[in-house]
Every structure is written in C-alpha cells, then in structure tokens.
Amino acid sequence: MEITVILGIVVGAVLGLTGAGGGILAVPALVTGMGWSMQQAAPVALIAVAGGAALGAVEGLKKGLVRYKAALVMVISGLPLTSAGVRVANILPQRWLLGAFALVMLIVAGRLLKQARMAASRVVAEDGAWVRLDSTTGRFHWSWTTASLFVSIGALTGFMTGLLGVGGGFVIVPLLRRFTNMSMHGIVATSLLVIALVGSGGVVAAVVHGMVLPLQTTALFALAIAIGMLLGRRLASRIVERHVQLGFSLVLIVVALGLIYKATLNF
C-alpha cells in the first residue's frame, strides 16, 4: 500500500510539472514498483491519467481553449481503436510490450531534448501547418484535409491507449504542434479532453476484455497522483521549463533502459 502511494505521488508530481506527458511514467511505475504485467498496469494507469486529464480539461474549457469539433473527431475515431489495442496487447508477449513502451519513451525523450535545445538556442520552429485556425473566428476551416488529420491522430491515439495504457498526449501534442497553428495552450487543453475521454474508453475496453481492476489499489494510486499533481503544479512556476524538459527526458531514458533490460530477462 505504501509503495502504491509513493509511486502515485511521484507520477503525479511529474504530471504537474510536465503536463499530460507525465502520464507515460504511470505504467512503468506500476510494472517496476508493483511487479505487475503490462496488461495489469495499463487500465489502472489509465484511470489515474484520465482523471488527471479531466481536471485539466475542465480548466481549459472554462478558459475557452478547447477546440470542441477537433476534440470530438479525435475521440470518435479513437474510441473504437482502444478495443483493438487491448486485444493486441492481450496477444503480444510481455517482452514485446515492454520493448514497445521503452521505444515510445525514448521517442518522447528525444523530442523533449530537441525542444530544450531549440529553446536554449532560441531557434524558432518552421511553420509547416497543414490545418490553420481562422484569424477572425478562431476556428478551423473544415475540409477533407482537416478531417483526415484529426481522424488519423485520434485513431493512432486510441490504438496506443489500448495497447500500452498511456493517455496519448505524446501522440496528440507533437502532431498538433507540427500540423496545425494552434497555440500551445490550446493544444494542451484540447489534448487533455481527448485523453480524458479516450482513456476512459480504454479502461472500459480492458474491463470488457476480462481485466479485473484491483479497486483499492486503483483508488489509492489515483488519489496519490492527484496529491502529487498539486505539489507538481506549485513547483512548476519556480522551475525553468527547459530544465524540466531536460530532467524529464533523462528520467524517461533511464526508465526506458530499465524496461529494455526487464524485457531481455523475459526471453
């Protein structure tokens, strides 16, 4: 019980410091700290991540930052794919899932290191947006390109949510930054709403496919994450964002290497 609380507070603190991306630590925390399999850890982690994302989404809704139609399209396209992801996860060997999760963590770490380096050198990223917000209405001009982009992002998010038990912020945020001209605040707020809804769908899909949730452990973990998030948010204003990115990327690399080592033991 104590381990669950400690892990939850640590994951929550990272969530509070980094935003949606910190949820990627929830699954390895449970796998390593509790000795669970990926299939056991995924839905428990999703409950905690989806709950945290919902809190952030409510705040974004109040501030008018969420792009409703884009979020709705991503959710509708993502929810059916969570079930497919869960089915694949139940078939794949444990070592493959661990390896896939480690690869995702390394990709996220690489992206964070690139962002930190650009921030340090004050390099401005090129504007390669495919889909743009109208400067007068603040809304997207909907076309086949617009719809296809959000459907694709939602589908990939849903599948990865079901497969690995992650919220999908590592998919949504970089793709929206790359292919739209949304502000970072709008991207995060929209991402959090999608994570909350698609993540909830991932939990339902896992239960439908036979996963039995340890209710007491799940509740403790979610509560501890909420407490950790509050602590993390207080610290966030006192730490330079670039330093947070560097520190978080190093943590991801270390954890990813640990998962790879654990995967090799399962051969």
C-alpha positions in Angstrom: 0.0 0.0 0.0 2.8 2.4 0.9 4.6 1.7 -2.4 1.4 2.5 -4.3 1.0 5.9 -2.6 4.7 6.8 -3.1 4.6 5.8 -6.8 1.4 7.7 -7.3 2.8 10.9 -5.7 5.9 10.7 -7.8 4.0 10.2 -11.0 1.5 12.9 -10.0 4.3 15.4 -9.3 5.8 14.7 -12.7 2.4 15.2 -14.3 2.0 18.5 -12.5 5.5 19.6 -13.7 5.2 18.5 -17.3 1.6 18.4 -18.2 -0.1 15.4 -20.0 3.3 13.9 -20.9 4.0 12.8 -17.3 1.3 10.1 -17.6 3.8 8.0 -19.6 5.5 7.1 -16.3 2.4 5.6 -14.7 2.7 2.2 -16.4 6.4 1.6 -15.8 5.9 2.7 -12.2 3.4 0.0 -11.6 5.3 -2.6 -13.6 8.6 -2.0 -11.8 7.3 -0.9 -8.4 4.4 -3.4 -8.0 5.7 -6.2 -10.2 2.6 -6.2 -12.4 2.4 -7.2 -16.1 1.8 -4.5 -18.7 -1.7 -5.8 -19.1 -2.4 -5.4 -15.4 -0.8 -2.0 -15.1 -2.4 -0.4 -18.2 -6.0 0.1 -17.1 -5.0 1.2 -13.6 -2.7 3.8 -15.0 -5.3 4.9 -17.5 -7.8 5.6 -14.7 -5.3 7.8 -13.0 -4.2 9.6 -16.2 -7.7 10.1 -17.5 -8.8 11.5 -14.1 -5.9 14.0 -14.1 -6.5 14.9 -17.7 -10.2 15.5 -16.9 -9.3 18.1 -14.3 -7.0 19.9 -16.7 -9.7 19.7 -19.5 -12.3 21.4 -17.2 -9.9 24.2 -16.7 -9.2 24.5 -20.4 -13.0 24.5 -21.1 -13.5 27.3 -18.7 -10.8 29.4 -20.4 -12.2 28.7 -23.9 -9.0 27.0 -25.1 -10.5 23.6 -26.2 -11.3 23.2 -29.9 -14.5 21.2 -29.5 -15.0 19.9 -33.0 -11.4 18.8 -33.4 -11.5 17.0 -30.0 -14.8 15.3 -30.8 -13.5 14.0 -34.1 -10.4 12.6 -32.4 -12.5 11.0 -29.7 -15.0 9.4 -32.1 -12.2 8.0 -34.2 -10.1 7.0 -31.2 -12.6 5.2 -29.0 -13.2 2.1 -31.3 -9.4 1.6 -31.7 -8.9 1.3 -27.9 -10.6 -2.1 -28.0 -8.3 -3.1 -30.9 -5.3 -2.0 -28.9 -6.4 -4.0 -25.9 -6.9 -7.1 -28.0 -3.4 -6.8 -29.5 -1.9 -6.2 -26.0 -3.5 -9.4 -24.7 -1.9 -11.4 -27.6 1.6 -10.0 -27.6 4.3 -11.4 -25.4 5.2 -9.4 -22.3 8.7 -8.6 -23.6 7.3 -7.1 -26.8 5.0 -4.8 -24.9 7.9 -3.7 -22.7 10.1 -3.1 -25.7 7.4 -1.1 -27.4 6.8 1.0 -24.4 10.5 1.6 -24.0 10.7 2.7 -27.6 7.9 5.2 -27.1 9.6 6.6 -24.0 12.9 7.1 -26.0 11.0 8.9 -28.8 9.4 11.2 -26.3 12.7 11.8 -24.6 14.3 12.7 -27.9 11.6 15.1 -28.7 11.9 16.8 -25.3 15.7 17.1 -25.7 15.2 18.7 -29.1 12.7 21.2 -27.7 15.1 22.1 -24.8 18.0 22.5 -27.3 15.9 24.8 -29.5 14.8 26.8 -26.5 18.3 27.3 -25.3 19.5 28.5 -28.7 16.3 30.4 -29.3 15.6 28.7 -32.6 12.1 29.1 -33.9 10.5 26.0 -35.4 9.4 26.2 -39.0 5.7 26.7 -39.6 4.6 23.6 -41.6 1.0 23.7 -40.6 -1.4 21.8 -42.8 -4.5 23.0 -40.9 -5.0 26.5 -39.7 -7.3 28.4 -37.4 -9.2 31.3 -38.9 -7.7 34.5 -37.6 -11.1 36.2 -37.4 -13.2 33.4 -35.9 -10.6 31.4 -34.1 -12.0 28.2 -35.6 -10.7 25.7 -38.0 -11.7 25.8 -41.6 -13.0 22.3 -42.1 -12.1 20.4 -45.2 -11.1 16.8 -46.1 -7.6 17.6 -45.1 -8.7 18.9 -41.7 -11.0 16.0 -41.0 -8.4 13.4 -42.2 -5.7 14.9 -39.9 -7.9 14.7 -36.8 -9.3 11.3 -37.6 -5.7 9.9 -38.1 -4.5 11.5 -34.8 -7.5 10.2 -32.9 -7.2 6.6 -34.4 -3.5 6.4 -33.5 -4.2 7.8 -30.0 -6.9 5.3 -29.4 -4.9 2.3 -30.5 -1.8 3.3 -28.5 -4.1 4.0 -25.5 -5.5 0.4 -25.6 -2.1 -1.2 -26.4 0.2 0.5 -23.9 -2.2 2.1 -21.4 -0.9 5.6 -22.0 -3.1 8.7 -22.4 -1.9 9.6 -25.8 -0.5 13.1 -25.1 2.8 12.0 -26.6 0.9 11.5 -29.9 -1.6 14.3 -29.9 0.6 17.2 -28.7 3.5 16.9 -31.1 1.3 16.1 -34.1 -1.0 19.1 -33.4 2.1 21.3 -33.0 3.5 20.0 -36.3 0.4 20.1 -38.5 -1.7 23.0 -37.0 -1.1 26.6 -36.0 -2.9 26.2 -32.6 -1.3 27.9 -29.6 0.4 25.6 -27.1 -2.2 26.3 -24.5 -5.0 25.3 -26.9 -3.1 22.2 -27.9 -2.7 21.0 -24.3 -6.3 21.8 -23.4 -7.7 20.0 -26.4 -5.3 17.1 -25.8 -6.4 16.7 -22.2 -10.0 16.5 -23.2 -9.2 13.8 -25.7 -7.0 11.9 -23.2 -9.8 12.0 -20.6 -12.4 10.6 -22.9 -10.3 8.1 -24.9 -8.5 7.0 -21.8 -11.8 6.2 -20.1 -12.8 4.2 -23.2 -9.5 2.3 -22.8 -10.4 1.3 -19.2 -13.9 0.2 -20.3 -12.3 -1.9 -23.2 -9.9 -3.5 -20.8 -12.7 -4.5 -18.4 -14.8 -5.8 -21.3 -11.9 -8.0 -22.3 -11.7 -9.6 -18.9 -9.4 -7.4 -16.9 -10.4 -7.3 -13.2 -9.3 -4.0 -11.6 -7.9 -4.0 -8.0 -10.3 -1.3 -6.8 -8.4 -0.4 -3.5 -5.0 -0.1 -5.2 -6.5 1.8 -8.1 -8.3 4.3 -5.8 -5.1 4.8 -3.8 -3.0 5.3 -6.9 -5.4 7.8 -8.4 -5.6 9.7 -5.1 -1.9 9.8 -4.7 -1.5 11.1 -8.3 -3.9 13.9 -7.5 -1.9 14.9 -4.5 1.3 14.7 -6.4 -0.2 16.8 -9.2 -1.0 19.6 -6.8 2.6 19.5 -5.5 4.0 19.5 -9.0 1.9 22.5 -10.1 3.2 24.5 -7.2 6.8 23.6 -8.1 6.3 24.2 -11.9 6.1 28.0 -11.5 9.5 28.0 -9.7 11.4 25.9 -12.3 12.6 26.9 -15.8 10.6 24.9 -18.4 13.8 23.9 -20.2 15.2 22.4 -17.1 12.0 20.4 -16.6 12.2 19.1 -20.1 15.9 18.1 -19.7 15.2 16.4 -16.3 12.1 14.6 -17.6 13.8 13.4 -20.7 16.7 11.9 -18.7 14.2 10.2 -16.4 12.4 8.7 -19.5 15.7 7.5 -20.9 16.7 5.8 -17.6 13.3 4.2 -17.2 13.2 3.1 -20.8 16.6 1.4 -20.5 15.3 -0.4 -17.3 12.3 -1.7 -19.3 14.6 -2.9 -22.1 16.7 -4.8 -19.5 13.5 -6.2 -18.0 12.3 -7.3 -21.5 15.6 -9.1 -22.1 15.1 -11.1 -18.9 11.8 -12.4 -20.3 13.5 -14.1 -23.3 
